């Protein structure tokens, strides 16, 4: 990285963004209560994918999302991001790879109330690169404009509605220009109108930036509007269906 800390661009050589090959996840290994939560998961996401991950409570959705987001590591199998194997990476390498390639949006916004909306959007870049450059600030302001919040840049998160805060969280997830956007129940706490707005934002950024999008949701209306449905039951993928 140059001394000017220019923002990195992450190029995908092919279409593949993410691939899981025989991935398993177990807890309490070697003890009488050892429990394997995910069993031999095979999954691939390419550029432009717009998919939902569904399944009943306890099916392993959150565990799988944590693995895909490089927040946890498999106990067997391999997970590739941009065709790079990740199992042998240390924590810092995974953190760096996640920060540059994966955007995360959760049901709860996790915004920092002491900082302005603009600073919240900039946070991933500041964590990676320190004091924000003019290019970073311009990008963050552009994203706030894209989500309809340009006029709210100097406000604190607690001055915004729940739907507005979720849009700030989406702008924050996109500021690093990720090739993969992961959303965990992103509309779970929103009313129908706000949920529709958030979903359409995902659709727009998927189309405009050709990033892969994976939405974890219990809401069948969300899954019905996605191009691909991946269903997880008892730690196994039982359906992976493209609609078009």
N, C-alpha and C positions, 0 to 999 in steps of 0.2 A: 504494500500500500504506500502511496506517495505521502510526503510530509504534509501535503495540503489536505489529506484525509478525504480525497474525493470518494463519492459514493460508488460502491462496487456494482457492476452489472453481472448477473449470474446467468450464463448462457446454457441452454440445454442443447446438446449436440443432436440428440434424436428426440423422439416423442416421449420416451419414458421419463416420468418424473419420480415414481415410487414403485418399488417391487418388493414383495415379501415372498420368501421361498421357504416353505416348511417351518414357519415361525411358531414357536410354542412359548408359553409363559406359565411358570409355576411359582408358587410361594411356599415358604417353610420347607425348602428342599432338604431332604435327609432326615426329616423328623416324622414322627407318627402321623402328623396332621398335614403332610405334604399335599398340596392341591394344585393340579394343573388347570389353569383357567382358560387358556387358548391352546388349541390342538392343531398343529400342522397347517397353519394358515398360508394359503397361496393367494396373492392379490397383486394386481398391477393397476396403476393409475397413470394415464398419459396426459400430455398437454391438452387442454380444452375439456377434460372430463368434468361433468357436473353430476355428482352422485350423492345419494343418501346412504347412510349406514343405519339400519334399523334392527330391532330385536327386542325381546322382553327384558325387563329388569333382571340383572344377574347373568345376562348372556355373554358378557365380556366386552361390551362396546367401549366402555371407558378405558379398560385395560388396553384394548387394541389401539384406541386413539392416542394414549400415552406413548405406546411404542412407535406409532407412525410419527408422532410429534417429537421423537427423540428425547422424551422426558423420562423414559425408562428403557431398559434393554431386554431383549428376548433371552430365554434360558436355552433355546435351541433354534436352529434355522438362521437365516440371514435376511437382513433388511437393507435394501439398497436405496439411496437417495441420489438422483442424477447419475445412476449406474455406479455409484461408489458404495462398497460394502461398509457397514457401520459397526459391526460387532466388535472389531478390534480397536475402535476409537476410544480414547479416554474421554473424561467428562468435558474437558475444555474443547476438544475437537468436535464433539457432538453439539456443544453449545454454540460454537462458531458456525457449524453447518446449519443448525436450526435457525440461528439469527439471520442468516443470509438467504435462506431458501424457503422457510416455512412461516406462514402467518397463522396465528392462533386467535380464535374468538370464542369466548366462553359465555355461558348463560348469565353469569354475574360479571359485570364489566371490569372489575379490578382496576378502576381508574384511581389515580392518586389525588385525593381531594385537596391537598395543599398546593397543587400545581395547576396552571391554567390548562384549558382544553388544548391549546397549541402545544404546550410542553408535554402533555400526555401523549399526543400523537408522535412527537419527536423522540420520546423516551427510548424506543429500541435502538435508534441511531446514536443517541447520546451514550447509551450503555456500551455500544460497540466502539464508538469513535470519538467520544469526548464532546467538547464544545461544538454545537451545531454550526455548520457552514451556511452560507447564503443559499446554496443549492438545496441543502436539507430543509431549510425553512420554507423555501419556495415550494418544494415538493409537499410538505405537510400542509401548507395553506391551500395548495391545489386540491389535495385530497379532502380537506374540510369543505371546500367549495363543491366538490363532486358529491359529497353526502349532504349538501344543503345546509352546512353549518359555518360558512365563511364569517358570518357576523358574530359568531360565538367564540372566536379564537381566544379572547382574553378572559372569558368567564371561567368560573370554577365548575367542576362537574356537578356539584350538588345544586347548581342553579339551572340544570337541564332536566328535562323529563327522562323517563326510563328509555323511551325509544331514541331520544337524542343521544343519551349516554352510550347506547349500543352502537349508534352510528359513529361516535367518536372511537369506540373500541375497534370498529371495522377499519376506520382510517388508520389507526395505529398499527393494525395487523398488516395493512397494505403498504406502509411507508417504506419498508425494505424491499419492495417489489418482489414478493415471494413467487415461486413457481408452483407452490402448493398452499392452499388456504384450507385450514381445518376449523370447523365450527361445531362446538359442542352445545347442543340445545340452545342455539343463539336467539330463538324467539320464545323460549319457555316462559319468560316473565313479562311478555309484551301483549298488549291488546291486539285484536285482529288487524286493525289498520296499520299499526306500527310493525307488526310481524310481516305484513305484506310489503311494506317499504324496505325492510331489512332484506327480505328474500330477493326483491328486485335489484337491490344494490349488489348482492352476490352475483346475480345473473349478469348484470351490466359489466362488472369487473372481470368475470369469467370470459365474456365475449370480447371485451376490449383488450385484455392483456393475455388471453389464451392460457391463463393459469388453471391448474386443476383445482377443483373445489370438492371437498367431502364434508357433508353436513350430517352430524349425528342428531337424530330427532325421533321422539316418540309420536310426533304428530303425523298421522297418515296424509294429511293435506300437503305437508311439505314433501314427503316422499313422492306423492302423486305428481308433483310438479318438477321433479328431477328427471334427468335423462337416463339415469341408471340407478337401480336399487340393489344394494348389497345387504342381505339379511343374515344376521348372526344369531344362532341358537345354541346354547350350551357350549360356547367356545368354538363353534365350527361354522363356516360359511355354508349355509344351506340353499342360498339363492344369490345369483349374481346376474342380473337381467338388465340388458340395455333396451330402452324403449324405442330408440331410433338410431 
